[in-house]
Amino acid sequence: TGLYNVSRELERGRKAGLRTALAAWRPDDTRLVSFGLLLGLAGTGWVLTSAALITGFAGAPVDSPADFLRVVVLADRGYLFEAWMLLGGFLAAPMFASSVVALPLLVDKRISVLGAVLISWRVVMEHPAPMALWAALIMGLTAAGMASALLGLIIVVPWLAHASWHAYRDLVATTDLDSQPTRSW
């Protein structure tokens, strides 16, 4: 979110730095914290659902990453890994749809968390193919950044944040949002 604030200031022709990034987290604005808590709750549900699938259907106990590779990924029979990947995609899609433009919107405008999420869903529903491509690019670039011992994330994260900011600006008409009341939810 701090990088969205940097992108916004650069778009306005202003200088931006660390102070600009930190300014996105205003102590009087709880919307980003609320949204972060909701994402954390969803992520916890995701992990529990994933663990339940593996625990319920793995051919042997999975107690370590090596066990996961041996028992799930490299299993001789069954489709547990494929089912696990499908479940991950099924659970990731609503999180993507809920946040793809909601986060930069919350940084940019005084709109409720629910309002930002609904606008984000509307954008995804109106532009499904470009949004699916954007989700795939985010996954691929993040994986590449992680594969380089996380060093690639130094380049990938700011680039994705800046690109996400511009995607938000291109996809959301914000002039109508300035007159809406702000609520935490």
N, C-alpha and C positions, 0 to 999 in steps of 0.2 A: 504493500500500500504506500509505503514511503516513496518507492520508485514511480508510482502513478503520480504522486504529488510533484516529483521532479519533472516528469514528462509534461504535466499541466503547466508548470512554470516555464519550461522551455518553449512550449507551444505559445505562451503569452509573450515570448521574447525577453523573459527575465532570466537572470542568473540563478542557478540552482546548485545546491550542494548538500552536505550532510544535514545541515540545519533544516533545509527544505524537506528532506526525507523524514526527519523526525517530527516535523510540524504536522504531519498527517495524523499523528496520534495525540490529538488535543485532549487534555484531561476532562474537559466539559462535554465531550462527545462520546457517548457509550455505544454508538451504533456499530463501530468496527469490532469492539470487544464482544458485543452481543452476537454479531455474525460469526466471529471467530469461535465463540463457545458453541454455537449451533453446528459449525463445521467439525469441531472437535467431538461433539456428541455423535454426529453422523459417522465420523471416522472410527470412533469406538464401536459403533454398531457394525460397521464394515469389518473390522478386525474380528469381532466376536462371531459374526456370520461365517467368515472365512475359516476361522478356527473350528467352528462346529462342523463345517463341511469336511474338512480334512480329518478331524477326529472321528467323525461318524463313518467315513468311507475309506480311509487309508487301510491298506493291507497289514500294516504294522505300526507301532507307535512312532510318532514324529516328535522327537524331543530336541532336535538341533537342525541347523540349516543343512548339514550333510544328510541327515535322515530325510529331510524334505526332498532333496535332490534324488536320493536313492529310491524312496518309497512313492513319491508323487510324480516327479518330473520324469524319471527314467524307469518307471514301472513297466514291466513286460506286458501286462494286460490291464484292461480297463481304460477309462477315459477320465480319471479323476483330475489330472492336470488341466485337461481341456475344459472340464466342468468348472474348475476353480478359476480359470481365465475368463470364462463366460460370466460367471458370477461377479468377478471383479469389474468387467465391463458394464454389466447390468447395474451394479451399485455406483459405478463412477459416473455414468451418464447423467443421473439427476443432480449429482454434485456439480458437474460441469455446467449443466443448464442453469443451476441456481446461482452460480458465481461468475460466469464468464464475463458479464458486464456489470454485475451487481457491485463487485468490489471497487472498480474505478468510479462507478456512479456514486457510491457512498462517500468516496473521497471528494468527488467533484461537487455534489449537490446535497442540500439538506432534505433528504428523502428518507422515509422509514425503511427499515430492513426488509419488511414484507413487500413494500412497494418496489424496492430495488430488485428483489428476487423475482417478483412477477414480471417486471420489465425484462429481466435477463431471460426468463422462460419464453417470453413473447419473441424476443430476438432470435432465440434458437428455433422456435417453431416457424418463424417467418423465413429463416435462412438455413434450413437443415443441412444442405450439402456443404456450403462454406464453413459452417460451424463444426461439422464432422471433420472436415479437412483441418481446421484450426486445432481441434482436439488431438488429432493424429500428429500434427506438427509439434504440439506441446509435449506429447508423450515421447516422440522420437528425439526431439532436442534435449529433453530432460534426461532420457536414457543415455544419450551420447555424452552429456555433461557428467553424469554419474559414472559412466564407464571409464572416464579419464581420471579416476581417483578423485572425483568431485571437483577437480580443477577447472574443467570445462564449464561448470556452473557459474564461475566468475564472469564469463562472457554470456552464457545462455540466459541466466536469470534477468539481468538488466535488459537484454535485447527483447526477451519475451514480455517483460513488463512494459517497455516502450511500445512494442507492437500491439499489446493488449489495450493500452491506452488509446492508440489510434483506431483500433477496431471498435472500441466503445464509442469514440467520437464520431466515427462514420456510421454507426448503426443505431444510435439513440438520439432522438430529437430532444435536446435538453431544454429548449426555450420554454416549453410548457411546464416544466418541472419547477421552475423558479417560484411560482406562485402557490405551490402545494405546501400544506403545513407539515412540520417535521414531528415525528414521534419516534421513539426508540424502536417500536415494533411496527 
